[in-house]
Amino acid sequence: MGGASIWHWVIVGIIVMLLFGRGKISDLMGDVAKGIKSFKKGMQDDDEVAAAPPAGGAARPLDHQPVTTPSQLKTGAEQKV
């Protein structure tokens, strides 16, 4: 009773065909195919953008200043006194 036999699936298929008709199901499948093609094209576009070198030329290191921590401030104040 828990398993669905082939006859259950045939009846479900017939009911779906009667409710939606052949035209609507084929339109739906066509829309799904267009969506898959669009997704694949978008994935290829992302790969091309990622593979392209940056427009700014070679990367250069950032200029930075050393950060003083509270422990460094205490040792500096103790040395002055």
mmCIF file of the N, C-alpha and C atoms, coordinates in Angstrom:
data_MODEL
# 
_entry.id   MODEL 
# 
loop_
_atom_site.group_PDB 
_atom_site.id 
_atom_site.type_symbol 
_atom_site.label_atom_id 
_atom_site.label_alt_id 
_atom_site.label_comp_id 
_atom_site.label_asym_id 
_atom_site.label_entity_id 
_atom_site.label_seq_id 
_atom_site.pdbx_PDB_ins_code 
_atom_site.Cartn_x 
_atom_site.Cartn_y 
_atom_site.Cartn_z 
_atom_site.occupancy 
_atom_site.B_iso_or_equiv 
_atom_site.pdbx_formal_charge 
_atom_site.auth_seq_id 
_atom_site.auth_comp_id 
_atom_site.auth_asym_id 
_atom_site.auth_atom_id 
_atom_site.pdbx_PDB_model_num 
ATOM 1   N N  . MET A 1 1  ? 0.821  -1.184 0.000   1.00 0.00 ? 1  MET A N  1 
ATOM 2   C CA . MET A 1 1  ? 0.000  0.000  0.000   1.00 0.00 ? 1  MET A CA 1 
ATOM 3   C C  . MET A 1 1  ? 0.871  1.256  0.000   1.00 0.00 ? 1  MET A C  1 
ATOM 4   N N  . GLY A 1 2  ? 2.112  1.162  0.522   1.00 0.00 ? 2  GLY A N  1 
ATOM 5   C CA . GLY A 1 2  ? 2.968  2.333  0.610   1.00 0.00 ? 2  GLY A CA 1 
ATOM 6   C C  . GLY A 1 2  ? 3.626  2.694  -0.708  1.00 0.00 ? 2  GLY A C  1 
ATOM 7   N N  . GLY A 1 3  ? 3.815  1.711  -1.601  1.00 0.00 ? 3  GLY A N  1 
ATOM 8   C CA . GLY A 1 3  ? 4.496  1.981  -2.858  1.00 0.00 ? 3  GLY A CA 1 
ATOM 9   C C  . GLY A 1 3  ? 3.524  2.358  -3.956  1.00 0.00 ? 3  GLY A C  1 
ATOM 10  N N  . ALA A 1 4  ? 4.001  3.167  -4.881  1.00 0.00 ? 4  ALA A N  1 
ATOM 11  C CA . ALA A 1 4  ? 3.165  3.575  -6.009  1.00 0.00 ? 4  ALA A CA 1 
ATOM 12  C C  . ALA A 1 4  ? 3.513  2.694  -7.201  1.00 0.00 ? 4  ALA A C  1 
ATOM 13  N N  . SER A 1 5  ? 2.536  2.007  -7.733  1.00 0.00 ? 5  SER A N  1 
ATOM 14  C CA . SER A 1 5  ? 2.779  1.149  -8.885  1.00 0.00 ? 5  SER A CA 1 
ATOM 15  C C  . SER A 1 5  ? 2.746  1.976  -10.162 1.00 0.00 ? 5  SER A C  1 
ATOM 16  N N  . ILE A 1 6  ? 3.026  1.339  -11.257 1.00 0.00 ? 6  ILE A N  1 
ATOM 17  C CA . ILE A 1 6  ? 3.023  2.029  -12.542 1.00 0.00 ? 6  ILE A CA 1 
ATOM 18  C C  . ILE A 1 6  ? 1.638  2.568  -12.874 1.00 0.00 ? 6  ILE A C  1 
ATOM 19  N N  . TRP A 1 7  ? 0.602  1.873  -12.438 1.00 0.00 ? 7  TRP A N  1 
ATOM 20  C CA . TRP A 1 7  ? -0.762 2.316  -12.730 1.00 0.00 ? 7  TRP A CA 1 
ATOM 21  C C  . TRP A 1 7  ? -1.106 3.602  -11.990 1.00 0.00 ? 7  TRP A C  1 
ATOM 22  N N  . HIS A 1 8  ? -0.558 3.770  -10.801 1.00 0.00 ? 8  HIS A N  1 
ATOM 23  C CA . HIS A 1 8  ? -0.784 5.038  -10.087 1.00 0.00 ? 8  HIS A CA 1 
ATOM 24  C C  . HIS A 1 8  ? -0.192 6.203  -10.881 1.00 0.00 ? 8  HIS A C  1 
ATOM 25  N N  . TRP A 1 9  ? 1.030  6.012  -11.387 1.00 0.00 ? 9  TRP A N  1 
ATOM 26  C CA . TRP A 1 9  ? 1.687  7.074  -12.139 1.00 0.00 ? 9  TRP A CA 1 
ATOM 27  C C  . TRP A 1 9  ? 0.982  7.338  -13.467 1.00 0.00 ? 9  TRP A C  1 
ATOM 28  N N  . VAL A 1 10 ? 0.447  6.301  -14.100 1.00 0.00 ? 10 VAL A N  1 
ATOM 29  C CA . VAL A 1 10 ? -0.301 6.486  -15.349 1.00 0.00 ? 10 VAL A CA 1 
ATOM 30  C C  . VAL A 1 10 ? -1.548 7.321  -15.095 1.00 0.00 ? 10 VAL A C  1 
ATOM 31  N N  . ILE A 1 11 ? -2.258 7.021  -14.026 1.00 0.00 ? 11 ILE A N  1 
ATOM 32  C CA . ILE A 1 11 ? -3.472 7.780  -13.691 1.00 0.00 ? 11 ILE A CA 1 
ATOM 33  C C  . ILE A 1 11 ? -3.130 9.228  -13.369 1.00 0.00 ? 11 ILE A C  1 
ATOM 34  N N  . VAL A 1 12 ? -2.053 9.443  -12.612 1.00 0.00 ? 12 VAL A N  1 
ATOM 35  C CA . VAL A 1 12 ? -1.628 10.814 -12.295 1.00 0.00 ? 12 VAL A CA 1 
ATOM 36  C C  . VAL A 1 12 ? -1.263 11.553 -13.577 1.00 0.00 ? 12 VAL A C  1 
ATOM 37  N N  . GLY A 1 13 ? -0.563 10.892 -14.483 1.00 0.00 ? 13 GLY A N  1 
ATOM 38  C CA . GLY A 1 13 ? -0.197 11.517 -15.755 1.00 0.00 ? 13 GLY A CA 1 
ATOM 39  C C  . GLY A 1 13 ? -1.407 11.897 -16.581 1.00 0.00 ? 13 GLY A C  1 
ATOM 40  N N  . ILE A 1 14 ? -2.412 11.018 -16.622 1.00 0.00 ? 14 ILE A N  1 
ATOM 41  C CA . ILE A 1 14 ? -3.633 11.314 -17.379 1.00 0.00 ? 14 ILE A CA 1 
ATOM 42  C C  . ILE A 1 14 ? -4.364 12.507 -16.774 1.00 0.00 ? 14 ILE A C  1 
ATOM 43  N N  . ILE A 1 15 ? -4.438 12.560 -15.460 1.00 0.00 ? 15 ILE A N  1 
ATOM 44  C CA . ILE A 1 15 ? -5.111 13.688 -14.796 1.00 0.00 ? 15 ILE A CA 1 
ATOM 45  C C  . ILE A 1 15 ? -4.381 14.995 -15.080 1.00 0.00 ? 15 ILE A C  1 
ATOM 46  N N  . VAL A 1 16 ? -3.057 14.966 -15.028 1.00 0.00 ? 16 VAL A N  1 
ATOM 47  C CA . VAL A 1 16 ? -2.272 16.171 -15.318 1.00 0.00 ? 16 VAL A CA 1 
ATOM 48  C C  . VAL A 1 16 ? -2.498 16.608 -16.764 1.00 0.00 ? 16 VAL A C  1 
ATOM 49  N N  . MET A 1 17 ? -2.507 15.652 -17.683 1.00 0.00 ? 17 MET A N  1 
ATOM 50  C CA . MET A 1 17 ? -2.746 15.993 -19.092 1.00 0.00 ? 17 MET A CA 1 
ATOM 51  C C  . MET A 1 17 ? -4.136 16.596 -19.292 1.00 0.00 ? 17 MET A C  1 
ATOM 52  N N  . LEU A 1 18 ? -5.132 16.070 -18.584 1.00 0.00 ? 18 LEU A N  1 
ATOM 53  C CA . LEU A 1 18 ? -6.485 16.610 -18.713 1.00 0.00 ? 18 LEU A CA 1 
ATOM 54  C C  . LEU A 1 18 ? -6.586 18.013 -18.128 1.00 0.00 ? 18 LEU A C  1 
ATOM 55  N N  . LEU A 1 19 ? -5.919 18.244 -17.007 1.00 0.00 ? 19 LEU A N  1 
ATOM 56  C CA . LEU A 1 19 ? -6.003 19.557 -16.364 1.00 0.00 ? 19 LEU A CA 1 
ATOM 57  C C  . LEU A 1 19 ? -5.239 20.625 -17.141 1.00 0.00 ? 19 LEU A C  1 
ATOM 58  N N  . PHE A 1 20 ? -4.032 20.315 -17.558 1.00 0.00 ? 20 PHE A N  1 
ATOM 59  C CA . PHE A 1 20 ? -3.180 21.331 -18.170 1.00 0.00 ? 20 PHE A CA 1 
ATOM 60  C C  . PHE A 1 20 ? -3.182 21.289 -19.688 1.00 0.00 ? 20 PHE A C  1 
ATOM 61  N N  . GLY A 1 21 ? -3.463 20.167 -20.279 1.00 0.00 ? 21 GLY A N  1 
ATOM 62  C CA . GLY A 1 21 ? -3.453 20.055 -21.733 1.00 0.00 ? 21 GLY A CA 1 
ATOM 63  C C  . GLY A 1 21 ? -2.043 19.948 -22.279 1.00 0.00 ? 21 GLY A C  1 
ATOM 64  N N  . ARG A 1 22 ? -1.941 19.480 -23.517 1.00 0.00 ? 22 ARG A N  1 
ATOM 65  C CA . ARG A 1 22 ? -0.629 19.291 -24.127 1.00 0.00 ? 22 ARG A CA 1 
ATOM 66  C C  . ARG A 1 22 ? 0.076  20.610 -24.370 1.00 0.00 ? 22 ARG A C  1 
ATOM 67  N N  . GLY A 1 23 ? -0.663 21.625 -24.758 1.00 0.00 ? 23 GLY A N  1 
ATOM 68  C CA . GLY A 1 23 ? -0.054 22.913 -25.098 1.00 0.00 ? 23 GLY A CA 1 
ATOM 69  C C  . GLY A 1 23 ? 0.624  23.566 -23.915 1.00 0.00 ? 23 GLY A C  1 
ATOM 70  N N  . LYS A 1 24 ? -0.042 23.560 -22.783 1.00 0.00 ? 24 LYS A N  1 
ATOM 71  C CA . LYS A 1 24 ? 0.529  24.208 -21.602 1.00 0.00 ? 24 LYS A CA 1 
ATOM 72  C C  . LYS A 1 24 ? 1.760  23.467 -21.101 1.00 0.00 ? 24 LYS A C  1 
ATOM 73  N N  . ILE A 1 25 ? 1.724  22.141 -21.155 1.00 0.00 ? 25 ILE A N  1 
ATOM 74  C CA . ILE A 1 25 ? 2.878  21.370 -20.686 1.00 0.00 ? 25 ILE A CA 1 
ATOM 75  C C  . ILE A 1 25 ? 4.073  21.589 -21.609 1.00 0.00 ? 25 ILE A C  1 
ATOM 76  N N  . SER A 1 26 ? 3.855  21.612 -22.922 1.00 0.00 ? 26 SER A N  1 
ATOM 77  C CA . SER A 1 26 ? 4.971  21.837 -23.846 1.00 0.00 ? 26 SER A CA 1 
ATOM 78  C C  . SER A 1 26 ? 5.512  23.260 -23.696 1.00 0.00 ? 26 SER A C  1 
ATOM 79  N N  . ASP A 1 27 ? 4.635  24.234 -23.460 1.00 0.00 ? 27 ASP A N  1 
ATOM 80  C CA . ASP A 1 27 ? 5.095  25.602 -23.207 1.00 0.00 ? 27 ASP A CA 1 
ATOM 81  C C  . ASP A 1 27 ? 5.927  25.666 -21.935 1.00 0.00 ? 27 ASP A C  1 
ATOM 82  N N  . LEU A 1 28 ? 5.480  24.967 -20.920 1.00 0.00 ? 28 LEU A N  1 
ATOM 83  C CA . LEU A 1 28 ? 6.210  24.945 -19.656 1.00 0.00 ? 28 LEU A CA 1 
ATOM 84  C C  . LEU A 1 28 ? 7.589  24.321 -19.834 1.00 0.00 ? 28 LEU A C  1 
ATOM 85  N N  . MET A 1 29 ? 7.664  23.223 -20.574 1.00 0.00 ? 29 MET A N  1 
ATOM 86  C CA . MET A 1 29 ? 8.952  22.570 -20.804 1.00 0.00 ? 29 MET A CA 1 
ATOM 87  C C  . MET A 1 29 ? 9.871  23.463 -21.642 1.00 0.00 ? 29 MET A C  1 
ATOM 88  N N  . GLY A 1 30 ? 9.300  24.196 -22.603 1.00 0.00 ? 30 GLY A N  1 
ATOM 89  C CA . GLY A 1 30 ? 10.094 25.134 -23.394 1.00 0.00 ? 30 GLY A CA 1 
ATOM 90  C C  . GLY A 1 30 ? 10.651 26.257 -22.533 1.00 0.00 ? 30 GLY A C  1 
ATOM 91  N N  . ASP A 1 31 ? 9.847  26.762 -21.605 1.00 0.00 ? 31 ASP A N  1 
ATOM 92  C CA . ASP A 1 31 ? 10.314 27.805 -20.695 1.00 0.00 ? 31 ASP A CA 1 
ATOM 93  C C  . ASP A 1 31 ? 11.422 27.289 -19.784 1.00 0.00 ? 31 ASP A C  1 
ATOM 94  N N  . VAL A 1 32 ? 11.296 26.052 -19.340 1.00 0.00 ? 32 VAL A N  1 
ATOM 95  C CA . VAL A 1 32 ? 12.342 25.454 -18.500 1.00 0.00 ? 32 VAL A CA 1 
ATOM 96  C C  . VAL A 1 32 ? 13.638 25.343 -19.299 1.00 0.00 ? 32 VAL A C  1 
ATOM 97  N N  . ALA A 1 33 ? 13.544 24.916 -20.553 1.00 0.00 ? 33 ALA A N  1 
ATOM 98  C CA . ALA A 1 33 ? 14.734 24.792 -21.400 1.00 0.00 ? 33 ALA A CA 1 
ATOM 99  C C  . ALA A 1 33 ? 15.388 26.155 -21.629 1.00 0.00 ? 33 ALA A C  1 
ATOM 100 N N  . LYS A 1 34 ? 14.587 27.196 -21.856 1.00 0.00 ? 34 LYS A N  1 
ATOM 101 C CA . LYS A 1 34 ? 15.135 28.541 -22.030 1.00 0.00 ? 34 LYS A CA 1 
ATOM 102 C C  . LYS A 1 34 ? 15.838 29.008 -20.760 1.00 0.00 ? 34 LYS A C  1 
ATOM 103 N N  . GLY A 1 35 ? 15.255 28.691 -19.616 1.00 0.00 ? 35 GLY A N  1 
ATOM 104 C CA . GLY A 1 35 ? 15.874 29.065 -18.350 1.00 0.00 ? 35 GLY A CA 1 
ATOM 105 C C  . GLY A 1 35 ? 17.211 28.383 -18.143 1.00 0.00 ? 35 GLY A C  1 
ATOM 106 N N  . ILE A 1 36 ? 17.294 27.113 -18.508 1.00 0.00 ? 36 ILE A N  1 
ATOM 107 C CA . ILE A 1 36 ? 18.555 26.379 -18.365 1.00 0.00 ? 36 ILE A CA 1 
ATOM 108 C C  . ILE A 1 36 ? 19.613 26.964 -19.297 1.00 0.00 ? 36 ILE A C  1 
ATOM 109 N N  . LYS A 1 37 ? 19.231 27.272 -20.546 1.00 0.00 ? 37 LYS A N  1 
ATOM 110 C CA . LYS A 1 37 ? 20.176 27.866 -21.492 1.00 0.00 ? 37 LYS A CA 1 
ATOM 111 C C  . LYS A 1 37 ? 20.659 29.222 -20.991 1.00 0.00 ? 37 LYS A C  1 
ATOM 112 N N  . SER A 1 38 ? 19.754 30.022 -20.462 1.00 0.00 ? 38 SER A N  1 
ATOM 113 C CA . SER A 1 38 ? 20.122 31.335 -19.935 1.00 0.00 ? 38 SER A CA 1 
ATOM 114 C C  . SER A 1 38 ? 21.067 31.205 -18.750 1.00 0.00 ? 38 SER A C  1 
ATOM 115 N N  . PHE A 1 39 ? 20.820 30.230 -17.894 1.00 0.00 ? 39 PHE A N  1 
ATOM 116 C CA . PHE A 1 39 ? 21.685 29.996 -16.740 1.00 0.00 ? 39 PHE A CA 1 
ATOM 117 C C  . PHE A 1 39 ? 23.086 29.601 -17.193 1.00 0.00 ? 39 PHE A C  1 
ATOM 118 N N  . LYS A 1 40 ? 23.179 28.697 -18.170 1.00 0.00 ? 40 LYS A N  1 
ATOM 119 C CA . LYS A 1 40 ? 24.489 28.270 -18.672 1.00 0.00 ? 40 LYS A CA 1 
ATOM 120 C C  . LYS A 1 40 ? 25.234 29.440 -19.301 1.00 0.00 ? 40 LYS A C  1 
ATOM 121 N N  . LYS A 1 41 ? 24.522 30.285 -20.055 1.00 0.00 ? 41 LYS A N  1 
ATOM 122 C CA . LYS A 1 41 ? 25.155 31.446 -20.673 1.00 0.00 ? 41 LYS A CA 1 
ATOM 123 C C  . LYS A 1 41 ? 25.663 32.410 -19.603 1.00 0.00 ? 41 LYS A C  1 
ATOM 124 N N  . GLY A 1 42 ? 24.885 32.605 -18.564 1.00 0.00 ? 42 GLY A N  1 
ATOM 125 C CA . GLY A 1 42 ? 25.315 33.470 -17.467 1.00 0.00 ? 42 GLY A CA 1 
ATOM 126 C C  . GLY A 1 42 ? 26.543 32.930 -16.757 1.00 0.00 ? 42 GLY A C  1 
ATOM 127 N N  . MET A 1 43 ? 26.611 31.614 -16.593 1.00 0.00 ? 43 MET A N  1 
ATOM 128 C CA . MET A 1 43 ? 27.783 31.010 -15.957 1.00 0.00 ? 43 MET A CA 1 
ATOM 129 C C  . MET A 1 43 ? 29.022 31.188 -16.828 1.00 0.00 ? 43 MET A C  1 
ATOM 130 N N  . GLN A 1 44 ? 28.883 31.082 -18.154 1.00 0.00 ? 44 GLN A N  1 
ATOM 131 C CA . GLN A 1 44 ? 30.011 31.285 -19.053 1.00 0.00 ? 44 GLN A CA 1 
ATOM 132 C C  . GLN A 1 44 ? 30.462 32.739 -19.019 1.00 0.00 ? 44 GLN A C  1 
ATOM 133 N N  . ASP A 1 45 ? 29.528 33.678 -18.949 1.00 0.00 ? 45 ASP A N  1 
ATOM 134 C CA . ASP A 1 45 ? 29.876 35.094 -18.866 1.00 0.00 ? 45 ASP A CA 1 
ATOM 135 C C  . ASP A 1 45 ? 30.645 35.384 -17.590 1.00 0.00 ? 45 ASP A C  1 
ATOM 136 N N  . ASP A 1 46 ? 30.255 34.769 -16.481 1.00 0.00 ? 46 ASP A N  1 
ATOM 137 C CA . ASP A 1 46 ? 30.966 34.964 -15.221 1.00 0.00 ? 46 ASP A CA 1 
ATOM 138 C C  . ASP A 1 46 ? 32.385 34.433 -15.311 1.00 0.00 ? 46 ASP A C  1 
ATOM 139 N N  . ASP A 1 47 ? 32.584 33.301 -15.979 1.00 0.00 ? 47 ASP A N  1 
ATOM 140 C CA . ASP A 1 47 ? 33.922 32.737 -16.139 1.00 0.00 ? 47 ASP A CA 1 
ATOM 141 C C  . ASP A 1 47 ? 34.799 33.645 -16.984 1.00 0.00 ? 47 ASP A C  1 
ATOM 142 N N  . GLU A 1 48 ? 34.228 34.243 -18.038 1.00 0.00 ? 48 GLU A N  1 
ATOM 143 C CA . GLU A 1 48 ? 34.995 35.142 -18.891 1.00 0.00 ? 48 GLU A CA 1 
ATOM 144 C C  . GLU A 1 48 ? 35.399 36.397 -18.131 1.00 0.00 ? 48 GLU A C  1 
ATOM 145 N N  . VAL A 1 49 ? 34.523 36.934 -17.309 1.00 0.00 ? 49 VAL A N  1 
ATOM 146 C CA . VAL A 1 49 ? 34.831 38.130 -16.524 1.00 0.00 ? 49 VAL A CA 1 
ATOM 147 C C  . VAL A 1 49 ? 35.906 37.816 -15.494 1.00 0.00 ? 49 VAL A C  1 
ATOM 148 N N  . ALA A 1 50 ? 35.826 36.650 -14.863 1.00 0.00 ? 50 ALA A N  1 
ATOM 149 C CA . ALA A 1 50 ? 36.810 36.274 -13.851 1.00 0.00 ? 50 ALA A CA 1 
ATOM 150 C C  . ALA A 1 50 ? 38.172 36.013 -14.478 1.00 0.00 ? 50 ALA A C  1 
ATOM 151 N N  . ALA A 1 51 ? 38.216 35.523 -15.705 1.00 0.00 ? 51 ALA A N  1 
ATOM 152 C CA . ALA A 1 51 ? 39.481 35.205 -16.366 1.00 0.00 ? 51 ALA A CA 1 
ATOM 153 C C  . ALA A 1 51 ? 40.160 36.456 -16.923 1.00 0.00 ? 51 ALA A C  1 
ATOM 154 N N  . ALA A 1 52 ? 39.426 37.532 -17.148 1.00 0.00 ? 52 ALA A N  1 
ATOM 155 C CA . ALA A 1 52 ? 39.992 38.754 -17.711 1.00 0.00 ? 52 ALA A CA 1 
ATOM 156 C C  . ALA A 1 52 ? 40.898 39.431 -16.685 1.00 0.00 ? 52 ALA A C  1 
ATOM 157 N N  . PRO A 1 53 ? 42.054 39.970 -17.135 1.00 0.00 ? 53 PRO A N  1 
ATOM 158 C CA . PRO A 1 53 ? 42.947 40.665 -16.201 1.00 0.00 ? 53 PRO A CA 1 
ATOM 159 C C  . PRO A 1 53 ? 42.333 41.989 -15.751 1.00 0.00 ? 53 PRO A C  1 
ATOM 160 N N  . PRO A 1 54 ? 42.694 42.472 -14.577 1.00 0.00 ? 54 PRO A N  1 
ATOM 161 C CA . PRO A 1 54 ? 42.141 43.748 -14.107 1.00 0.00 ? 54 PRO A CA 1 
ATOM 162 C C  . PRO A 1 54 ? 42.630 44.896 -14.983 1.00 0.00 ? 54 PRO A C  1 
ATOM 163 N N  . ALA A 1 55 ? 41.810 45.919 -15.126 1.00 0.00 ? 55 ALA A N  1 
ATOM 164 C CA . ALA A 1 55 ? 42.112 47.041 -16.006 1.00 0.00 ? 55 ALA A CA 1 
ATOM 165 C C  . ALA A 1 55 ? 43.173 47.967 -15.424 1.00 0.00 ? 55 ALA A C  1 
ATOM 166 N N  . GLY A 1 56 ? 43.427 47.932 -14.134 1.00 0.00 ? 56 GLY A N  1 
ATOM 167 C CA . GLY A 1 56 ? 44.358 48.841 -13.488 1.00 0.00 ? 56 GLY A CA 1 
ATOM 168 C C  . GLY A 1 56 ? 45.813 48.457 -13.645 1.00 0.00 ? 56 GLY A C  1 
ATOM 169 N N  . GLY A 1 57 ? 46.126 47.405 -14.308 1.00 0.00 ? 57 GLY A N  1 
ATOM 170 C CA . GLY A 1 57 ? 47.506 46.971 -14.478 1.00 0.00 ? 57 GLY A CA 1 
ATOM 171 C C  . GLY A 1 57 ? 47.926 46.073 -13.333 1.00 0.00 ? 57 GLY A C  1 
ATOM 172 N N  . ALA A 1 58 ? 49.228 46.077 -13.065 1.00 0.00 ? 58 ALA A N  1 
ATOM 173 C CA . ALA A 1 58 ? 49.769 45.206 -12.019 1.00 0.00 ? 58 ALA A CA 1 
ATOM 174 C C  . ALA A 1 58 ? 49.353 45.706 -10.635 1.00 0.00 ? 58 ALA A C  1 
ATOM 175 N N  . ALA A 1 59 ? 49.191 44.801 -9.727  1.00 0.00 ? 59 ALA A N  1 
ATOM 176 C CA . ALA A 1 59 ? 48.806 45.167 -8.364  1.00 0.00 ? 59 ALA A CA 1 
ATOM 177 C C  . ALA A 1 59 ? 50.003 45.770 -7.647  1.00 0.00 ? 59 ALA A C  1 
ATOM 178 N N  . ARG A 1 60 ? 49.752 46.774 -6.832  1.00 0.00 ? 60 ARG A N  1 
ATOM 179 C CA . ARG A 1 60 ? 50.830 47.396 -6.069  1.00 0.00 ? 60 ARG A CA 1 
ATOM 180 C C  . ARG A 1 60 ? 50.511 47.272 -4.585  1.00 0.00 ? 60 ARG A C  1 
ATOM 181 N N  . PRO A 1 61 ? 51.520 47.218 -3.753  1.00 0.00 ? 61 PRO A N  1 
ATOM 182 C CA . PRO A 1 61 ? 51.266 47.075 -2.312  1.00 0.00 ? 61 PRO A CA 1 
ATOM 183 C C  . PRO A 1 61 ? 50.653 48.350 -1.734  1.00 0.00 ? 61 PRO A C  1 
ATOM 184 N N  . LEU A 1 62 ? 49.860 48.185 -0.718  1.00 0.00 ? 62 LEU A N  1 
ATOM 185 C CA . LEU A 1 62 ? 49.234 49.320 -0.054  1.00 0.00 ? 62 LEU A CA 1 
ATOM 186 C C  . LEU A 1 62 ? 50.213 49.977 0.908   1.00 0.00 ? 62 LEU A C  1 
ATOM 187 N N  . ASP A 1 63 ? 50.174 51.305 0.973   1.00 0.00 ? 63 ASP A N  1 
ATOM 188 C CA . ASP A 1 63 ? 50.974 52.027 1.959   1.00 0.00 ? 63 ASP A CA 1 
ATOM 189 C C  . ASP A 1 63 ? 50.258 51.938 3.294   1.00 0.00 ? 63 ASP A C  1 
ATOM 190 N N  . HIS A 1 64 ? 50.994 51.608 4.335   1.00 0.00 ? 64 HIS A N  1 
ATOM 191 C CA . HIS A 1 64 ? 50.364 51.482 5.644   1.00 0.00 ? 64 HIS A CA 1 
ATOM 192 C C  . HIS A 1 64 ? 51.299 52.016 6.718   1.00 0.00 ? 64 HIS A C  1 
ATOM 193 N N  . GLN A 1 65 ? 50.700 52.364 7.837   1.00 0.00 ? 65 GLN A N  1 
ATOM 194 C CA . GLN A 1 65 ? 51.457 52.849 8.978   1.00 0.00 ? 65 GLN A CA 1 
ATOM 195 C C  . GLN A 1 65 ? 51.383 51.807 10.079  1.00 0.00 ? 65 GLN A C  1 
ATOM 196 N N  . PRO A 1 66 ? 52.443 51.682 10.868  1.00 0.00 ? 66 PRO A N  1 
ATOM 197 C CA . PRO A 1 66 ? 52.402 50.694 11.952  1.00 0.00 ? 66 PRO A CA 1 
ATOM 198 C C  . PRO A 1 66 ? 51.350 51.079 12.995  1.00 0.00 ? 66 PRO A C  1 
ATOM 199 N N  . VAL A 1 67 ? 50.746 50.094 13.581  1.00 0.00 ? 67 VAL A N  1 
ATOM 200 C CA . VAL A 1 67 ? 49.702 50.298 14.573  1.00 0.00 ? 67 VAL A CA 1 
ATOM 201 C C  . VAL A 1 67 ? 50.312 50.127 15.956  1.00 0.00 ? 67 VAL A C  1 
ATOM 202 N N  . THR A 1 68 ? 50.043 51.104 16.833  1.00 0.00 ? 68 THR A N  1 
ATOM 203 C CA . THR A 1 68 ? 50.527 50.982 18.208  1.00 0.00 ? 68 THR A CA 1 
ATOM 204 C C  . THR A 1 68 ? 49.433 50.381 19.066  1.00 0.00 ? 68 THR A C  1 
ATOM 205 N N  . THR A 1 69 ? 49.807 49.391 19.834  1.00 0.00 ? 69 THR A N  1 
ATOM 206 C CA . THR A 1 69 ? 48.862 48.727 20.717  1.00 0.00 ? 69 THR A CA 1 
ATOM 207 C C  . THR A 1 69 ? 48.958 49.333 22.105  1.00 0.00 ? 69 THR A C  1 
ATOM 208 N N  . PRO A 1 70 ? 47.977 49.128 22.968  1.00 0.00 ? 70 PRO A N  1 
ATOM 209 C CA . PRO A 1 70 ? 48.030 49.681 24.323  1.00 0.00 ? 70 PRO A CA 1 
ATOM 210 C C  . PRO A 1 70 ? 49.270 49.233 25.105  1.00 0.00 ? 70 PRO A C  1 
ATOM 211 N N  . SER A 1 71 ? 49.736 48.028 24.885  1.00 0.00 ? 71 SER A N  1 
ATOM 212 C CA . SER A 1 71 ? 50.936 47.577 25.604  1.00 0.00 ? 71 SER A CA 1 
ATOM 213 C C  . SER A 1 71 ? 52.157 48.361 25.155  1.00 0.00 ? 71 SER A C  1 
ATOM 214 N N  . GLN A 1 72 ? 52.228 48.744 23.892  1.00 0.00 ? 72 GLN A N  1 
ATOM 215 C CA . GLN A 1 72 ? 53.342 49.551 23.414  1.00 0.00 ? 72 GLN A CA 1 
ATOM 216 C C  . GLN A 1 72 ? 53.262 50.962 23.982  1.00 0.00 ? 72 GLN A C  1 
ATOM 217 N N  . LEU A 1 73 ? 52.060 51.481 24.192  1.00 0.00 ? 73 LEU A N  1 
ATOM 218 C CA . LEU A 1 73 ? 51.908 52.813 24.761  1.00 0.00 ? 73 LEU A CA 1 
ATOM 219 C C  . LEU A 1 73 ? 52.384 52.836 26.207  1.00 0.00 ? 73 LEU A C  1 
ATOM 220 N N  . LYS A 1 74 ? 52.087 51.800 26.985  1.00 0.00 ? 74 LYS A N  1 
ATOM 221 C CA . LYS A 1 74 ? 52.505 51.743 28.383  1.00 0.00 ? 74 LYS A CA 1 
ATOM 222 C C  . LYS A 1 74 ? 54.021 51.678 28.484  1.00 0.00 ? 74 LYS A C  1 
ATOM 223 N N  . THR A 1 75 ? 54.647 50.874 27.661  1.00 0.00 ? 75 THR A N  1 
ATOM 224 C CA . THR A 1 75 ? 56.101 50.757 27.734  1.00 0.00 ? 75 THR A CA 1 
ATOM 225 C C  . THR A 1 75 ? 56.758 52.055 27.306  1.00 0.00 ? 75 THR A C  1 
ATOM 226 N N  . GLY A 1 76 ? 56.173 52.764 26.364  1.00 0.00 ? 76 GLY A N  1 
ATOM 227 C CA . GLY A 1 76 ? 56.717 54.047 25.942  1.00 0.00 ? 76 GLY A CA 1 
ATOM 228 C C  . GLY A 1 76 ? 56.575 55.089 27.042  1.00 0.00 ? 76 GLY A C  1 
ATOM 229 N N  . ALA A 1 77 ? 55.456 55.101 27.778  1.00 0.00 ? 77 ALA A N  1 
ATOM 230 C CA . ALA A 1 77 ? 55.235 56.058 28.859  1.00 0.00 ? 77 ALA A CA 1 
ATOM 231 C C  . ALA A 1 77 ? 56.149 55.749 30.033  1.00 0.00 ? 77 ALA A C  1 
ATOM 232 N N  . GLU A 1 78 ? 56.387 54.484 30.314  1.00 0.00 ? 78 GLU A N  1 
ATOM 233 C CA . GLU A 1 78 ? 57.260 54.107 31.428  1.00 0.00 ? 78 GLU A CA 1 
ATOM 234 C C  . GLU A 1 78 ? 58.701 54.503 31.140  1.00 0.00 ? 78 GLU A C  1 
ATOM 235 N N  . GLN A 1 79 ? 59.107 54.458 29.892  1.00 0.00 ? 79 GLN A N  1 
ATOM 236 C CA . GLN A 1 79 ? 60.476 54.803 29.547  1.00 0.00 ? 79 GLN A CA 1 
ATOM 237 C C  . GLN A 1 79 ? 60.711 56.304 29.673  1.00 0.00 ? 79 GLN A C  1 
ATOM 238 N N  . LYS A 1 80 ? 59.691 57.123 29.443  1.00 0.00 ? 80 LYS A N  1 
ATOM 239 C CA . LYS A 1 80 ? 59.848 58.569 29.527  1.00 0.00 ? 80 LYS A CA 1 
ATOM 240 C C  . LYS A 1 80 ? 59.946 59.035 30.975  1.00 0.00 ? 80 LYS A C  1 
ATOM 241 N N  . VAL A 1 81 ? 59.347 58.355 31.913  1.00 0.00 ? 81 VAL A N  1 
ATOM 242 C CA . VAL A 1 81 ? 59.324 58.793 33.308  1.00 0.00 ? 81 VAL A CA 1 
ATOM 243 C C  . VAL A 1 81 ? 60.581 58.507 34.009  1.00 0.00 ? 81 VAL A C  1 
# 
